[in-house]
Amino acid sequence: MESQIPRKPRILCLHGFRTSAEIFKRQVLRWPAAVLDKLDLIFLDAPYPAQGKSGVERFFDPPYYEWFQATEDFTEYTNFEECLAFIEDNMMKSGPFDGFLGFSQGALLSAALPGMQRDGLALTRVPRIKFLIIISGAKFGGPKFAHHKLTSNAYSSPLECPSLHIIDEKSTEVMLGFIERIQKTMATADEQIYLNAET
């Protein structure tokens, strides 16, 4: 029996607050080749130009973007629903995607998406999110960020959506183990070609 080549997980990458897809890509492409060779990464710019100063201006050139806006105390959000629609539209154009990789504001958003999808509040026209990779993330309803009305039940019950949370740069072995685990749950490259031909 022939061994089938595992398909690379296709991942939509959501950058941090007031940065960009290009900045996030430059940061992620510094990861070890042993990790990058196993992933199909697609980087997306947030829909809104930065409405203030970026914390990365000394290191990276503009443009800078943000996914949505919040009041200074993070109790009210603007353009949140529009952001969800923007992400879903891009997933429909460039997908299908298996999971999300989010950093900072992109991680905050990524962490809430599977629960909102389960509840039929977001990403209703795309396949179920299978996993998350969260870097420097937080959660709505936590100590810093109040819930948006659409996130109020996002974490209310466990999901079958594995997640990897990266805190430091010493996570390579853990990440490789996580990638192998999610590849075992996905169709092989040959099966994916067949599935895409049907749609």
TILUM-299861 format. One record per residue (C-alpha): residue number from 0; residue in three letters; chain; x, y, z. Coordinates in nm, 3 decimals, padded with zeros to 5 digits, m for minus. Example, Ala and Ser with C-alpha at 12.3 -4.5 7.8 and 13.67 -1.06 7.14 Angstrom:
REM residues 2
+-----+------+------+---------+---------+---------+
! pos ! code ! unit !    east !   north !      up !
+-----+------+------+---------+---------+---------+
!   0 !  ALA !    A !  01.230 ! m00.450 !  00.780 !
!   1 !  SER !    A !  01.367 ! m00.106 !  00.714 !
+-----+------+------+---------+---------+---------+
//
This chain:
REM residues 199
+-----+------+------+---------+---------+---------+
! pos ! code ! unit !    east !   north !      up !
+-----+------+------+---------+---------+---------+
!   0 !  MET !    A !  00.000 !  00.000 !  00.000 !
!   1 !  GLU !    A !  00.134 !  00.343 ! m00.097 !
!   2 !  SER !    A !  00.181 !  00.600 !  00.174 !
!   3 !  GLN !    A ! m00.008 !  00.919 !  00.101 !
!   4 !  ILE !    A !  00.154 !  01.257 !  00.143 !
!   5 !  PRO !    A ! m00.018 !  01.462 !  00.412 !
!   6 !  ARG !    A ! m00.172 !  01.780 !  00.279 !
!   7 !  LYS !    A ! m00.032 !  02.108 !  00.408 !
!   8 !  PRO !    A ! m00.286 !  02.285 !  00.628 !
!   9 !  ARG !    A ! m00.409 !  02.601 !  00.451 !
!  10 !  ILE !    A ! m00.403 !  02.882 !  00.707 !
!  11 !  LEU !    A ! m00.544 !  03.234 !  00.692 !
!  12 !  CYS !    A ! m00.306 !  03.465 !  00.879 !
!  13 !  LEU !    A ! m00.450 !  03.767 !  01.063 !
!  14 !  HIS !    A ! m00.194 !  04.030 !  01.160 !
!  15 !  GLY !    A ! m00.180 !  04.246 !  01.471 !
!  16 !  PHE !    A ! m00.330 !  04.586 !  01.549 !
!  17 !  ARG !    A ! m00.207 !  04.865 !  01.320 !
!  18 !  THR !    A !  00.035 !  04.645 !  01.129 !
!  19 !  SER !    A ! m00.017 !  04.464 !  00.795 !
!  20 !  ALA !    A ! m00.015 !  04.132 !  00.617 !
!  21 !  GLU !    A !  00.332 !  04.213 !  00.480 !
!  22 !  ILE !    A !  00.471 !  04.287 !  00.828 !
!  23 !  PHE !    A !  00.322 !  03.967 !  00.972 !
!  24 !  LYS !    A !  00.455 !  03.767 !  00.676 !
!  25 !  ARG !    A !  00.806 !  03.905 !  00.728 !
!  26 !  GLN !    A !  00.789 !  03.805 !  01.096 !
!  27 !  VAL !    A !  00.648 !  03.456 !  01.035 !
!  28 !  LEU !    A !  00.893 !  03.377 !  00.754 !
!  29 !  ARG !    A !  01.170 !  03.391 !  01.015 !
!  30 !  TRP !    A !  01.032 !  03.067 !  01.164 !
!  31 !  PRO !    A !  01.236 !  02.750 !  01.104 !
!  32 !  ALA !    A !  01.200 !  02.590 !  00.760 !
!  33 !  ALA !    A !  01.095 !  02.268 !  00.936 !
!  34 !  VAL !    A !  00.775 !  02.448 !  01.037 !
!  35 !  LEU !    A !  00.718 !  02.666 !  00.729 !
!  36 !  ASP !    A !  00.758 !  02.373 !  00.486 !
!  37 !  LYS !    A !  00.455 !  02.206 !  00.646 !
!  38 !  LEU !    A !  00.217 !  02.503 !  00.613 !
!  39 !  ASP !    A !  00.029 !  02.682 !  00.333 !
!  40 !  LEU !    A !  00.010 !  03.038 !  00.471 !
!  41 !  ILE !    A ! m00.209 !  03.312 !  00.321 !
!  42 !  PHE !    A ! m00.169 !  03.660 !  00.473 !
!  43 !  LEU !    A ! m00.459 !  03.907 !  00.467 !
!  44 !  ASP !    A ! m00.459 !  04.282 !  00.531 !
!  45 !  ALA !    A ! m00.730 !  04.401 !  00.769 !
!  46 !  PRO !    A ! m01.007 !  04.607 !  00.606 !
!  47 !  TYR !    A ! m00.947 !  04.939 !  00.783 !
!  48 !  PRO !    A ! m00.652 !  05.178 !  00.754 !
!  49 !  ALA !    A ! m00.497 !  05.249 !  01.094 !
!  50 !  GLN !    A ! m00.680 !  05.529 !  01.270 !
!  51 !  GLY !    A ! m00.384 !  05.624 !  01.484 !
!  52 !  LYS !    A ! m00.013 !  05.575 !  01.541 !
!  53 !  SER !    A !  00.130 !  05.226 !  01.491 !
!  54 !  GLY !    A !  00.355 !  05.071 !  01.751 !
!  55 !  VAL !    A !  00.580 !  04.935 !  01.475 !
!  56 !  GLU !    A !  00.655 !  05.259 !  01.289 !
!  57 !  ARG !    A !  01.023 !  05.252 !  01.394 !
!  58 !  PHE !    A !  01.069 !  04.904 !  01.247 !
!  59 !  PHE !    A !  00.831 !  04.871 !  00.949 !
!  60 !  ASP !    A !  00.706 !  05.109 !  00.683 !
!  61 !  PRO !    A !  00.335 !  05.177 !  00.630 !
!  62 !  PRO !    A !  00.065 !  05.108 !  00.533 !
!  63 !  TYR !    A ! m00.086 !  04.989 !  00.861 !
!  64 !  TYR !    A ! m00.430 !  04.836 !  00.914 !
!  65 !  GLU !    A ! m00.668 !  04.734 !  01.191 !
!  66 !  TRP !    A ! m00.944 !  04.472 !  01.197 !
!  67 !  PHE !    A ! m01.193 !  04.680 !  01.393 !
!  68 !  GLN !    A ! m01.189 !  04.972 !  01.635 !
!  69 !  ALA !    A ! m01.258 !  04.989 !  02.009 !
!  70 !  THR !    A ! m01.304 !  05.254 !  02.272 !
!  71 !  GLU !    A ! m01.003 !  05.321 !  02.492 !
!  72 !  ASP !    A ! m01.140 !  05.093 !  02.766 !
!  73 !  PHE !    A ! m01.232 !  04.816 !  02.514 !
!  74 !  THR !    A ! m01.600 !  04.814 !  02.611 !
!  75 !  GLU !    A ! m01.746 !  04.915 !  02.273 !
!  76 !  TYR !    A ! m01.645 !  04.806 !  01.923 !
!  77 !  THR !    A ! m01.693 !  04.962 !  01.579 !
!  78 !  ASN !    A ! m01.683 !  04.784 !  01.241 !
!  79 !  PHE !    A ! m01.676 !  04.441 !  01.407 !
!  80 !  GLU !    A ! m01.957 !  04.285 !  01.200 !
!  81 !  GLU !    A ! m01.810 !  04.437 !  00.883 !
!  82 !  CYS !    A ! m01.473 !  04.284 !  00.971 !
!  83 !  LEU !    A ! m01.632 !  03.939 !  01.003 !
!  84 !  ALA !    A ! m01.798 !  03.978 !  00.663 !
!  85 !  PHE !    A ! m01.466 !  04.091 !  00.511 !
!  86 !  ILE !    A ! m01.286 !  03.784 !  00.646 !
!  87 !  GLU !    A ! m01.558 !  03.549 !  00.523 !
!  88 !  ASP !    A ! m01.561 !  03.709 !  00.177 !
!  89 !  ASN !    A ! m01.185 !  03.661 !  00.152 !
!  90 !  MET !    A ! m01.215 !  03.302 !  00.272 !
!  91 !  MET !    A ! m01.467 !  03.236 ! m00.004 !
!  92 !  LYS !    A ! m01.237 !  03.391 ! m00.268 !
!  93 !  SER !    A ! m00.908 !  03.232 ! m00.154 !
!  94 !  GLY !    A ! m01.016 !  02.922 !  00.038 !
!  95 !  PRO !    A ! m01.097 !  02.674 !  00.153 !
!  96 !  PHE !    A ! m00.899 !  02.727 !  00.473 !
!  97 !  ASP !    A ! m00.832 !  02.477 !  00.749 !
!  98 !  GLY !    A ! m00.745 !  02.719 !  01.027 !
!  99 !  PHE !    A ! m00.631 !  03.060 !  01.143 !
! 100 !  LEU !    A ! m00.298 !  03.197 !  01.259 !
! 101 !  GLY !    A ! m00.352 !  03.518 !  01.452 !
! 102 !  PHE !    A ! m00.123 !  03.766 !  01.622 !
! 103 !  SER !    A ! m00.236 !  04.026 !  01.880 !
! 104 !  GLN !    A ! m00.564 !  04.180 !  01.749 !
! 105 !  GLY !    A ! m00.569 !  03.907 !  01.484 !
! 106 !  ALA !    A ! m00.531 !  03.647 !  01.761 !
! 107 !  LEU !    A ! m00.813 !  03.803 !  01.966 !
! 108 !  LEU !    A ! m01.036 !  03.777 !  01.661 !
! 109 !  SER !    A ! m00.918 !  03.427 !  01.564 !
! 110 !  ALA !    A ! m00.986 !  03.290 !  01.912 !
! 111 !  ALA !    A ! m01.351 !  03.397 !  01.894 !
! 112 !  LEU !    A ! m01.424 !  03.283 !  01.538 !
! 113 !  PRO !    A ! m01.481 !  02.908 !  01.597 !
! 114 !  GLY !    A ! m01.741 !  02.976 !  01.868 !
! 115 !  MET !    A ! m01.917 !  03.239 !  01.659 !
! 116 !  GLN !    A ! m01.913 !  03.000 !  01.364 !
! 117 !  ARG !    A ! m02.062 !  02.721 !  01.581 !
! 118 !  ASP !    A ! m02.341 !  02.958 !  01.687 !
! 119 !  GLY !    A ! m02.415 !  03.065 !  01.327 !
! 120 !  LEU !    A ! m02.302 !  03.423 !  01.392 !
! 121 !  ALA !    A ! m01.998 !  03.430 !  01.164 !
! 122 !  LEU !    A ! m01.836 !  03.237 !  00.879 !
! 123 !  THR !    A ! m02.161 !  03.062 !  00.788 !
! 124 !  ARG !    A ! m02.070 !  03.025 !  00.418 !
! 125 !  VAL !    A ! m01.732 !  02.856 !  00.465 !
! 126 !  PRO !    A ! m01.619 !  02.516 !  00.598 !
! 127 !  ARG !    A ! m01.577 !  02.469 !  00.972 !
! 128 !  ILE !    A ! m01.255 !  02.600 !  01.122 !
! 129 !  LYS !    A ! m01.043 !  02.300 !  01.221 !
! 130 !  PHE !    A ! m00.769 !  02.461 !  01.434 !
! 131 !  LEU !    A ! m00.612 !  02.785 !  01.558 !
! 132 !  ILE !    A ! m00.258 !  02.906 !  01.614 !
! 133 !  ILE !    A ! m00.264 !  03.202 !  01.852 !
! 134 !  ILE !    A !  00.036 !  03.429 !  01.913 !
! 135 !  SER !    A !  00.020 !  03.687 !  02.192 !
! 136 !  GLY !    A ! m00.356 !  03.654 !  02.209 !
! 137 !  ALA !    A ! m00.635 !  03.736 !  02.448 !
! 138 !  LYS !    A ! m01.007 !  03.674 !  02.458 !
! 139 !  PHE !    A ! m01.320 !  03.881 !  02.450 !
! 140 !  GLY !    A ! m01.473 !  03.881 !  02.797 !
! 141 !  GLY !    A ! m01.132 !  03.844 !  02.960 !
! 142 !  PRO !    A ! m00.970 !  04.090 !  03.199 !
! 143 !  LYS !    A ! m00.892 !  04.348 !  02.928 !
! 144 !  PHE !    A ! m01.147 !  04.313 !  02.646 !
! 145 !  ALA !    A ! m01.522 !  04.330 !  02.703 !
! 146 !  HIS !    A ! m01.746 !  04.105 !  02.496 !
! 147 !  HIS !    A ! m01.892 !  04.223 !  02.169 !
! 148 !  LYS !    A ! m02.257 !  04.109 !  02.138 !
! 149 !  LEU !    A ! m02.149 !  03.843 !  01.885 !
! 150 !  THR !    A ! m01.874 !  03.701 !  02.109 !
! 151 !  SER !    A ! m02.078 !  03.667 !  02.430 !
! 152 !  ASN !    A ! m02.122 !  03.289 !  02.384 !
! 153 !  ALA !    A ! m01.810 !  03.219 !  02.177 !
! 154 !  TYR !    A ! m01.636 !  03.047 !  02.469 !
! 155 !  SER !    A ! m01.947 !  02.916 !  02.648 !
! 156 !  SER !    A ! m01.887 !  02.549 !  02.572 !
! 157 !  PRO !    A ! m01.591 !  02.342 !  02.456 !
! 158 !  LEU !    A ! m01.525 !  02.316 !  02.083 !
! 159 !  GLU !    A ! m01.357 !  02.044 !  01.883 !
! 160 !  CYS !    A ! m01.105 !  02.294 !  01.755 !
! 161 !  PRO !    A ! m00.748 !  02.233 !  01.868 !
! 162 !  SER !    A ! m00.545 !  02.544 !  01.937 !
! 163 !  LEU !    A ! m00.178 !  02.616 !  01.984 !
! 164 !  HIS !    A ! m00.088 !  02.923 !  02.192 !
! 165 !  ILE !    A !  00.261 !  03.060 !  02.135 !
! 166 !  ILE !    A !  00.415 !  03.261 !  02.412 !
! 167 !  ASP !    A !  00.786 !  03.261 !  02.323 !
! 168 !  GLU !    A !  01.030 !  03.165 !  02.049 !
! 169 !  LYS !    A !  01.111 !  02.824 !  02.201 !
! 170 !  SER !    A !  00.793 !  02.662 !  02.069 !
! 171 !  THR !    A !  00.926 !  02.498 !  01.749 !
! 172 !  GLU !    A !  00.901 !  02.137 !  01.870 !
! 173 !  VAL !    A !  00.555 !  02.195 !  02.013 !
! 174 !  MET !    A !  00.445 !  02.355 !  01.685 !
! 175 !  LEU !    A !  00.577 !  02.064 !  01.477 !
! 176 !  GLY !    A !  00.388 !  01.820 !  01.698 !
! 177 !  PHE !    A !  00.071 !  02.028 !  01.662 !
! 178 !  ILE !    A !  00.102 !  02.038 !  01.281 !
! 179 !  GLU !    A !  00.146 !  01.659 !  01.266 !
! 180 !  ARG !    A ! m00.162 !  01.616 !  01.486 !
! 181 !  ILE !    A ! m00.385 !  01.834 !  01.267 !
! 182 !  GLN !    A ! m00.252 !  01.679 !  00.945 !
! 183 !  LYS !    A ! m00.376 !  01.341 !  01.067 !
! 184 !  THR !    A ! m00.731 !  01.480 !  01.084 !
! 185 !  MET !    A ! m00.728 !  01.628 !  00.733 !
! 186 !  ALA !    A ! m00.776 !  01.482 !  00.387 !
! 187 !  THR !    A ! m00.460 !  01.393 !  00.198 !
! 188 !  ALA !    A ! m00.350 !  01.609 ! m00.095 !
! 189 !  ASP !    A ! m00.508 !  01.359 ! m00.340 !
! 190 !  GLU !    A ! m00.836 !  01.355 ! m00.149 !
! 191 !  GLN !    A ! m00.838 !  01.737 ! m00.141 !
! 192 !  ILE !    A ! m00.796 !  01.757 ! m00.520 !
! 193 !  TYR !    A ! m01.092 !  01.521 ! m00.557 !
! 194 !  LEU !    A ! m01.302 !  01.726 ! m00.312 !
! 195 !  ASN !    A ! m01.216 !  02.052 ! m00.492 !
! 196 !  ALA !    A ! m01.310 !  01.896 ! m00.827 !
! 197 !  GLU !    A ! m01.659 !  01.821 ! m00.689 !
! 198 !  THR !    A ! m01.724 !  02.183 ! m00.586 !
+-----+------+------+---------+---------+---------+
//
